[in-house]
Amino acid sequence: MRILLVEDDTLLSQKLAQLLTENHYSVDLATNGEIGLTLAIVVKYDLILLDWLMPQLDGISLCRQLRSLGYTTPILLLTVKNRHADIVAGLDAGADDYITKPYNEAALLATIRSLLRRSIEFSTSKLTWGNLCLDQISGKVTYLDQIIALTPTEYSLLELFLQHPNRLFSRKVILDRLWGFDDAPGEKSVTTHIKDLRKKLKAGGLAEDILETVYGIGYRLKLHLNEPPTAQQWDKLANVPETESNYPVTHPLSLQNLTSVNQVLEQFQTSFSEQVEILEQAKNDLLAGNWHAELQQTAKKETHKLAGSMETFGYPQGSRLARALENLLIQNRTLTDTDITEFCQIVTALRQELTNPPVINNTPPPLIRQNHHILVVDDDTKLTTVLQVQAEAWGMTMTIAPDLATARNFLSLATPDAVLLDLNFPDTQEDGITLLEELLERTPKLPIIVFTVRDSLADRLVVSRLGARQFLHKPATTAQIFQTLTYVLPPVQPLAAKVLIVDDDPVMLAGLSALLTPWGLNVITLSQSQDFWQVLTATSPDLVMLDLEMPVVNGLELCRVVRQDAQRGNLPVSIVTIHNDMESLQQAFASGADDFITKPIVETELVTRIFNLIERRRWATTHIN
């Protein structure tokens, strides 16, 4: 079942998304009402979980608009408002039910299950996969209108997979779903029933095996590639939480932003562990002599994902190990005894790596965009050199004037955003107070910080009466200087932009969203490349990031689709991949990509690339028009 969560609180949305995915729901996230409205219209959801108080379009207004359009999907309001009048207003707006914050998790899940059961009663009774059809009312299974006779267990098994397309079921879960706890047979019985079901479907005319075995984990329904998927088939694999934010951030150094990112990154250990479990099962099968092409392909797929994401999210050694394992499997050749030994050693080392906590970067990210020009009037060359070197990390550029005459020459050409002014200049009889008077008389709103060894009350009174913003006493650390400048400057305005990220790895999606949202970017994540054009046209992003290797439709194909469109042909596109070979690079740019980003991703480099591409496009658009 696919749920749209519309919630602007980043931490709460992470917690809710994790709760829902742990209970086998597929979750898409919108961080304001306008994005929620767009996604609800263009994507089929089974339920909408909706916050009331949100920016741009509140939950009640969103609910009313959807119902006015004839939208029938269940809507569950989740809010701190708990007065009877609020409940009445929410239900009158079209909500199906109402949960107040703080919520009880069990009660919330039970309400969701109730709404979904109620909705299913009014939905279609036919489940399909290509030309295979299971009619829940008649109890018949047909292929090209020819009946396929199944036992009750085989019927229930097929129904389970068709109801949850592409969801992975372990043998234990299948036992619990079909038999319950009291009368369940052993797990080997599941394998037998899967085998029998496959035989009967093949005998009924299906040339392709519709059930996929994921070694060491369980089974899932394959996506039917010969026709567009139905709305039900967009049910995704269980995801880790995806975070987005549409609130402007005054400064990326915010401790709250950093904490939010770290909390998300720390959750990835479970996802990595599940991938390593698949590799451990492959290792056991390899040692038992059961190695075959399908198993090798599964192992290669998991190592590719691990190699691309582990370093980015706290496990640099894990990425190196996974890359070595991928290189071992990439040739699709028969493994020698030496290869088998190396395979086993790497898998064991990967498991050991995950016993360590992720390496979380607690260094606040620097500002990448240069927003403010500072004039520094000071003859201390050592200090001003250090300030110039560090200025970029604080979003500033600095012009140094070692004396008052140089400062006046600069000021005759341009007006800075702020001035850092020393009062003492031993090579001249003139005092910095004179320049302070001149500046504030000409531009009274210009922020000026007096930075001096002088610390008498008389000096402070003169500076205060003239109208300087701050008095900073020497000596001071560079951090204190930049913090004082930040205080007097207007808040940094984030780049108001939307970024659409398409990647079949939910860990990478969640991590990139967590990394980018503190920079003021509105991140939209998509794990199913088949939905790309629908989501692209609905959300109109300013930049698209595409994973190179994805099932069904890869990043290069999506890039070419964008370039061929008359309206969106100039949209910035970045290809993201673990590969750094020349062939992959050439293919990406030949497909029309603007940038080629290699995993593991470095946060500050990624943000710089994104800002540059978006600002370059906006500049070009403005000047062309």
C-alpha positions in Angstrom: 0.0 0.0 0.0 1.3 3.4 -1.0 0.8 6.4 1.5 1.4 10.1 0.8 2.7 11.8 4.0 2.2 15.5 3.9 4.1 16.9 6.9 6.5 20.0 7.2 8.2 18.9 10.5 11.3 17.2 9.3 12.0 15.2 12.5 8.4 14.1 12.8 8.2 13.1 9.1 11.3 10.9 9.5 9.8 9.2 12.5 6.4 8.7 10.8 8.0 7.4 7.6 10.1 4.9 9.5 7.1 3.7 11.4 5.1 3.2 8.2 7.9 1.5 6.3 8.5 -0.8 9.2 4.9 -1.8 8.9 5.3 -2.5 5.2 3.8 0.6 3.7 5.4 2.5 0.8 5.8 6.2 1.7 6.1 9.3 -0.4 6.8 12.6 1.4 5.6 16.2 0.7 6.8 19.0 3.0 4.1 21.6 2.1 0.5 21.6 1.0 1.1 22.6 -2.6 3.5 19.7 -3.3 1.1 17.4 -1.5 -1.8 18.6 -3.8 0.3 18.0 -6.9 1.5 14.5 -5.9 -2.0 13.5 -4.9 -3.4 14.5 -8.3 -0.7 12.9 -10.4 0.2 9.7 -8.4 -2.2 7.0 -7.2 -2.2 6.6 -3.4 -4.1 4.3 -1.1 -4.2 6.8 1.7 -3.1 10.4 2.6 -1.7 11.2 6.0 -2.1 14.9 6.3 -0.8 17.5 8.8 -3.1 20.5 9.4 -0.7 23.4 10.0 1.7 23.7 7.0 3.2 26.4 4.8 1.8 27.5 1.5 -1.4 25.4 1.7 -2.8 24.2 5.0 -4.2 20.7 5.5 -7.8 21.7 5.7 -7.5 23.7 2.4 -5.7 20.8 0.7 -8.4 18.4 1.9 -11.2 20.7 0.6 -9.5 21.1 -2.8 -9.0 17.3 -3.3 -12.6 16.6 -2.4 -13.9 19.3 -4.7 -12.0 17.5 -7.5 -13.8 14.2 -6.7 -10.8 12.7 -4.9 -12.0 9.5 -3.1 -8.8 8.3 -1.5 -9.0 8.1 2.3 -7.5 11.1 4.1 -6.3 10.9 7.7 -5.7 14.3 9.5 -2.8 14.3 12.0 -2.5 17.5 14.1 -2.1 19.2 17.5 -5.5 20.8 17.2 -7.8 18.8 19.5 -10.9 20.9 20.2 -14.3 19.6 19.2 -14.7 22.5 16.7 -11.4 21.6 15.1 -12.5 17.9 14.7 -15.8 19.0 13.1 -13.9 21.4 10.8 -11.5 18.7 9.7 -14.2 16.1 9.0 -16.4 18.6 7.3 -13.5 19.5 5.0 -13.5 15.9 3.8 -11.2 14.0 6.1 -12.1 10.4 6.8 -10.7 10.4 10.3 -8.7 12.4 12.8 -5.7 11.7 15.0 -4.3 14.2 17.5 -0.6 14.8 18.3 1.1 13.4 20.3 -0.2 10.2 18.8 -0.2 6.6 19.9 1.6 4.5 17.3 -0.6 1.5 17.7 -3.8 3.6 17.5 -2.4 5.4 14.4 -1.6 2.1 12.6 -5.0 0.6 13.5 -6.8 3.7 12.1 -4.8 3.4 8.9 -5.6 -0.3 8.6 -9.3 0.5 9.1 -9.4 3.2 6.5 -7.5 1.0 4.0 -9.9 -1.9 4.6 -12.9 0.4 4.1 -11.4 1.7 0.9 -10.6 -1.7 -0.6 -14.3 -2.6 -0.3 -15.0 0.0 -3.0 -12.0 -0.8 -5.2 -11.7 -3.2 -8.1 -11.9 -6.9 -7.3 -9.6 -7.9 -10.1 -5.8 -8.2 -9.6 -3.7 -8.4 -12.7 -0.2 -9.1 -14.0 -0.1 -8.6 -17.7 -2.7 -11.0 -19.1 -2.9 -12.9 -15.8 -6.1 -12.1 -13.8 -7.2 -13.0 -10.3 -10.9 -12.1 -9.7 -11.5 -11.9 -5.9 -15.3 -12.1 -6.3 -15.5 -15.2 -8.5 -12.4 -16.8 -7.1 -11.1 -17.6 -10.6 -7.6 -17.2 -12.0 -7.3 -16.8 -15.8 -4.6 -16.2 -18.3 -5.8 -14.9 -21.7 -9.3 -15.8 -20.4 -8.3 -19.4 -19.9 -8.9 -20.7 -16.4 -5.9 -21.9 -14.3 -6.9 -24.3 -11.6 -5.2 -23.6 -8.3 -5.5 -25.1 -4.8 -6.8 -22.7 -2.1 -3.2 -22.3 -0.8 -1.8 -21.5 -4.2 -4.7 -19.1 -4.9 -4.0 -17.3 -1.5 -0.3 -17.2 -2.3 -0.8 -15.6 -5.8 -3.3 -13.2 -4.3 -0.8 -12.1 -1.7 1.8 -11.2 -4.3 -0.7 -9.5 -6.6 -2.0 -7.4 -3.8 1.5 -6.2 -2.9 3.4 -5.9 -6.2 7.2 -5.7 -5.8 7.0 -6.1 -2.1 9.5 -8.6 -0.6 8.0 -11.4 1.5 10.1 -13.7 3.7 9.0 -17.3 4.2 8.1 -16.6 7.8 5.9 -13.6 6.8 4.2 -15.8 4.1 3.5 -18.4 6.8 2.0 -15.8 9.1 -0.2 -14.3 6.4 -1.6 -17.6 4.9 -1.7 -20.0 7.9 -1.5 -17.9 11.1 0.5 -18.9 14.1 -1.2 -22.0 15.3 -1.4 -24.2 12.2 1.6 -23.0 10.2 3.8 -25.7 8.6 7.5 -25.4 8.3 9.2 -22.9 6.0 10.1 -25.6 3.5 6.4 -25.9 2.8 6.5 -22.3 1.4 9.2 -23.3 -1.0 7.1 -26.3 -2.1 4.0 -24.2 -2.7 5.9 -21.5 -4.6 7.4 -24.3 -6.8 3.9 -25.8 -7.4 2.4 -22.3 -8.2 5.1 -21.6 -10.7 4.5 -25.0 -12.5 0.7 -24.4 -12.8 1.2 -20.8 -14.1 3.6 -22.1 -16.7 1.3 -24.9 -17.7 -1.5 -22.3 -18.0 0.5 -20.4 -20.6 2.8 -18.0 -18.8 6.2 -18.2 -20.5 7.8 -16.0 -17.9 8.2 -16.8 -14.2 6.3 -14.0 -12.4 7.9 -14.7 -9.0 11.4 -13.5 -8.2 13.6 -15.2 -5.6 15.8 -12.9 -3.6 18.3 -15.3 -2.1 18.5 -15.3 1.7 15.5 -13.1 2.0 12.3 -14.4 0.3 10.1 -13.8 -2.8 8.4 -10.9 -4.6 6.4 -10.3 -7.7 8.3 -9.2 -10.8 7.3 -6.0 -12.4 5.6 -6.7 -15.7 7.8 -4.9 -18.4 5.6 -5.3 -21.4 2.9 -2.9 -20.5 2.5 0.2 -18.3 2.1 -0.7 -14.6 -1.2 -0.2 -13.0 -1.7 2.1 -10.0 -1.4 -0.9 -7.7 2.0 -1.9 -9.1 3.6 1.3 -7.9 3.8 -0.1 -4.4 7.5 0.3 -3.6 9.9 -1.9 -1.7 10.1 -1.0 2.0 12.0 2.3 2.2 14.0 4.1 4.9 12.6 7.5 5.7 12.8 10.2 3.1 13.1 13.8 4.3 12.3 17.1 2.6 12.1 20.6 3.8 10.5 23.7 2.3 11.3 26.1 5.2 14.0 28.7 4.4 17.1 28.3 6.4 18.9 31.4 7.6 22.2 29.6 8.0 23.3 26.0 7.3 25.3 26.0 10.5 22.1 25.5 12.4 22.5 22.8 15.1 19.0 21.6 14.5 19.7 20.9 10.9 22.9 19.1 11.7 21.2 16.9 14.3 18.4 16.1 11.9 20.9 15.0 9.2 22.8 12.9 11.7 19.7 11.1 13.0 18.8 10.1 9.5 22.3 8.9 8.7 22.4 6.7 11.8 19.3 4.9 10.7 21.1 3.5 7.6 22.9 0.7 9.5 19.8 -1.5 9.5 19.4 -1.1 5.7 23.1 -1.9 5.1 22.8 -4.9 7.4 19.9 -6.3 5.3 22.0 -6.0 2.1 25.0 -7.7 3.7 22.6 -10.6 4.8 21.9 -11.2 1.1 25.7 -11.4 0.5 26.2 -13.7 3.4 23.5 -16.1 2.0 25.3 -15.9 -1.3 28.5 -16.8 0.4 26.9 -19.8 2.1 25.5 -21.0 -1.3 28.9 -20.4 -2.9 30.6 -22.6 -0.3 27.9 -25.2 -0.7 28.5 -25.4 -4.5 25.1 -23.8 -5.3 26.6 -20.8 -7.2 24.7 -19.9 -10.4 24.1 -16.9 -12.7 21.0 -15.6 -11.0 22.7 -15.7 -7.5 25.7 -14.0 -8.9 23.6 -11.3 -10.4 21.8 -10.7 -7.1 25.1 -10.4 -5.2 26.5 -8.0 -7.8 23.4 -5.8 -7.6 23.7 -5.5 -3.8 27.5 -4.9 -3.8 26.9 -2.1 -6.4 24.4 -0.4 -4.1 26.7 -0.8 -1.0 29.7 0.5 -2.9 27.8 3.7 -3.9 26.2 4.6 -0.6 28.2 3.3 2.4 30.9 5.9 2.4 28.5 8.7 1.8 26.6 7.7 4.9 29.2 6.9 7.4 31.1 3.7 6.3 34.1 4.6 4.1 35.8 1.3 4.6 32.5 -0.5 3.8 32.4 1.3 0.4 35.9 0.2 -0.4 35.1 -3.4 0.5 31.9 -3.5 -1.5 33.8 -2.0 -4.5 36.4 -4.7 -4.3 33.6 -7.3 -4.2 31.9 -5.7 -7.2 35.1 -5.9 -9.2 35.3 -9.6 -8.3 31.8 -10.2 -9.7 31.6 -7.8 -12.6 33.1 -10.1 -15.1 30.4 -12.7 -14.7 33.0 -15.4 -14.9 33.4 -18.7 -13.0 35.0 -18.0 -9.6 38.3 -19.7 -8.8 39.2 -21.1 -5.4 41.2 -17.9 -4.8 38.2 -15.8 -5.8 35.9 -17.7 -3.5 38.3 -17.2 -0.6 38.4 -13.5 -1.4 34.6 -13.3 -1.7 34.1 -14.9 1.8 36.8 -12.7 3.4 35.2 -9.5 2.0 31.7 -10.4 3.1 33.0 -11.2 6.6 34.8 -7.9 6.7 31.6 -6.1 5.6 29.7 -7.6 8.5 32.5 -6.6 10.8 32.5 -3.0 9.5 28.8 -2.7 10.4 29.5 -3.5 14.0 31.1 -0.1 14.2 29.0 3.1 14.5 28.7 5.2 11.3 31.3 8.0 11.1 29.1 11.0 11.3 30.5 14.3 10.2 29.8 16.8 13.1 31.6 19.6 11.4 29.0 22.2 10.4 28.8 22.6 6.6 30.3 25.8 5.3 28.3 28.2 3.2 29.1 27.7 -0.4 27.3 30.6 -2.0 29.1 33.9 -1.7 26.5 36.5 -0.7 28.3 39.4 1.0 31.2 41.6 0.1 33.1 42.9 3.1 35.7 45.7 3.1 38.4 45.2 5.8 40.3 48.3 6.7 43.2 47.1 8.8 47.1 47.1 8.4 47.6 43.7 10.1 48.5 41.7 7.0 48.7 38.4 8.9 45.2 38.7 10.2 43.7 40.0 6.9 45.3 37.1 5.0 43.7 34.5 7.3 40.4 36.3 7.0 40.5 36.3 3.2 41.3 32.5 3.1 38.4 31.7 5.5 35.8 34.1 4.1 34.5 31.8 1.4 33.4 29.2 3.9 31.3 31.9 5.6 29.6 33.0 2.4 31.7 36.2 2.1 34.3 37.8 -0.1 36.8 40.3 1.4 38.6 43.3 0.0 41.6 44.4 2.1 42.5 48.1 2.5 45.7 48.4 4.6 45.2 52.1 5.1 42.5 54.8 5.0 43.5 56.1 1.5 43.1 52.7 -0.1 39.8 52.3 1.6 38.5 55.6 0.2 39.6 54.6 -3.3 37.6 51.4 -3.1 34.6 53.2 -1.6 34.5 55.6 -4.4 34.0 52.7 -6.8 31.6 50.4 -4.9 29.7 50.1 -1.6 30.3 46.9 0.4 27.7 45.0 2.4 29.7 45.7 5.6 32.9 47.2 6.8 35.4 45.9 9.4 37.3 49.0 10.5 40.4 49.3 12.7 40.9 52.7 14.5 44.7 52.8 14.7 47.0 53.4 11.7 50.5 54.2 12.9 51.8 55.3 9.6 49.4 58.3 9.5 48.1 60.9 11.9 44.6 60.3 10.7 42.3 58.2 12.9 39.8 55.5 11.8 37.1 57.6 13.5 37.3 60.0 10.6 36.5 57.4 8.0 33.7 56.1 10.3 32.1 59.6 10.3 32.4 59.9 6.5 30.8 56.5 5.9 27.9 56.8 8.2 27.1 60.3 6.9 27.0 59.0 3.3 25.4 55.6 4.0 23.9 55.6 7.4 22.5 52.0 7.1 25.8 50.5 6.2 26.8 47.9 8.9 30.2 48.9 10.3 32.1 46.9 13.0 34.9 48.8 14.8 37.7 46.3 15.5 40.4 47.8 17.7 42.8 47.4 20.6 41.3 50.6 22.1 38.9 49.8 24.9 38.2 52.9 26.8 34.7 54.1 27.6 35.4 57.3 25.7 36.2 55.4 22.5 33.1 53.2 22.9 30.9 56.3 23.4 32.2 58.0 20.2 31.7 54.8 18.2 28.2 54.3 19.6 27.2 57.9 19.0 28.3 57.9 15.4 26.2 54.8 14.8 28.5 51.8 14.3 26.8 48.5 14.7 29.3 46.6 16.8 32.5 47.3 18.8 34.8 44.3 18.7 37.9 44.4 20.9 41.2 43.0 19.8 42.5 40.3 20.0 39.6 38.2 18.7 39.5 34.8 17.0 38.6 34.6 13.3 35.4 32.7 14.3 34.4 35.6 16.6 35.0 38.1 13.7 33.0 36.1 11.2 30.2 35.5 13.8 30.0 39.3 14.4 29.9 40.0 10.7 27.1 37.4 10.3 25.2 39.1 13.1 25.2 42.5 11.4 24.6 41.3 7.9 21.1 40.5 6.6 20.2 36.8 6.8 21.5 34.6 4.1 18.7 33.8 1.7 18.8 30.2 0.6 18.5 29.2 -3.1 14.8 28.7 -3.5 14.9 25.6 -5.7 13.5 22.2 -6.2 15.7 19.2 -6.9 14.2 15.9 -8.1 16.4 12.9 -7.3 15.7 9.5 -9.0 17.5 6.5 -7.6 16.3 2.9 -7.0 18.3 2.7 -3.8 16.1 4.1 -1.0 19.1 4.5 1.3 20.7 6.9 -1.2 17.4 8.8 -1.6 16.9 9.3 2.1 20.5 10.3 2.7 20.7 12.8 -0.2 17.4 14.3 1.0 18.8 14.7 4.5 22.0 16.2 3.2 20.4 18.8 0.9 17.4 20.0 2.9 19.5 22.0 5.4 20.8 24.1 2.5 17.3 25.4 1.8 16.7 23.1 -1.2 13.3 21.5 -1.6 14.0 17.8 -2.4 11.7 15.5 -4.2 12.7 11.8 -4.2 11.6 9.1 -6.6 12.6 5.4 -6.4 10.6 4.2 -9.4 12.0 5.5 -12.6 8.7 4.6 -14.5 7.0 7.5 -12.6 9.7 10.0 -13.8 7.8 12.0 -16.4 4.6 12.1 -14.4 6.4 13.5 -11.4 8.7 15.8 -13.4 5.9 17.5 -15.2 3.9 17.8 -12.0 6.6 19.3 -9.8 8.7 21.3 -12.3 12.1 20.9 -10.5 15.0 23.3 -11.1 17.5 20.4 -11.4 17.3 16.6 -11.8 19.7 14.1 -10.4 19.6 10.6 -12.1 21.2 7.4 -11.0 23.0 5.9 -13.9 22.0 2.3 -13.3 18.3 1.6 -12.5 15.9 -1.2 -13.4 13.4 -0.8 -16.2 14.5 2.8 -17.2 18.1 3.9 -16.6 19.4 7.4 -16.0 20.8 7.9 -19.5 17.5 7.1 -21.0 15.7 9.6 -18.7 18.3 12.2 -19.5 17.7 11.8 -23.3 13.9 12.0 -22.7 14.4 15.4 -21.0 16.7 16.7 -23.7 14.2 15.8 -26.4 11.4 17.8 -24.8 10.8 21.2 -26.3 9.8 22.9 -23.0 12.3 21.3 -20.6 15.2 20.6 -22.9 17.5 23.0 -21.0 16.7 21.6 -17.5 20.0 20.9 -15.6 20.6 17.2 -15.3 23.3 15.5 -13.2 24.1 11.8 -13.6 25.1 10.1 -10.4 27.0 6.8 -10.4 29.6 4.7 -8.7 31.5 4.3 -12.0 34.3 6.7 -12.8 35.5 5.2 -16.1 35.9 7.2 -19.3 33.2 5.2 -21.1 30.5 6.0 -18.5 31.5 9.6 -18.5 31.3 9.8 -22.3 27.9 8.1 -22.3 26.6 10.5 -19.7 27.6 13.7 -21.6 26.6 12.1 -24.9 23.1 11.7 -23.5 23.0 15.4 -22.6 24.0 15.4 -18.9 25.3 18.7 -17.5 27.3 17.1 -14.7 28.7 13.7 -13.8 28.9 13.0 -10.0 30.7 9.9 -8.7 29.7 8.1 -5.6 30.6 8.3 -2.7 29.3 11.8 -2.7 31.0 14.7 -0.9 28.4 17.0 0.6 30.0 20.4 0.0 31.1 19.4 -3.5 27.6 18.2 -4.3 25.9 21.4 -3.0 28.4 23.6 -4.9 27.6 21.7 -8.1 23.9 22.0 -7.6 23.9 25.7 -6.8 26.2 26.5 -9.8 24.0 24.5 -12.3 20.8 26.1 -11.1 22.1 29.6 -10.9 23.7 29.3 -14.3 20.4 28.2 -15.8 18.5 31.0 -14.2 21.0 33.6 -15.3 20.8 32.2 -18.9 17.0 32.2 -18.8 16.9 35.8 -17.5 19.3 37.2 -20.1 17.9 35.3 -23.0 14.4 36.4 -22.2 
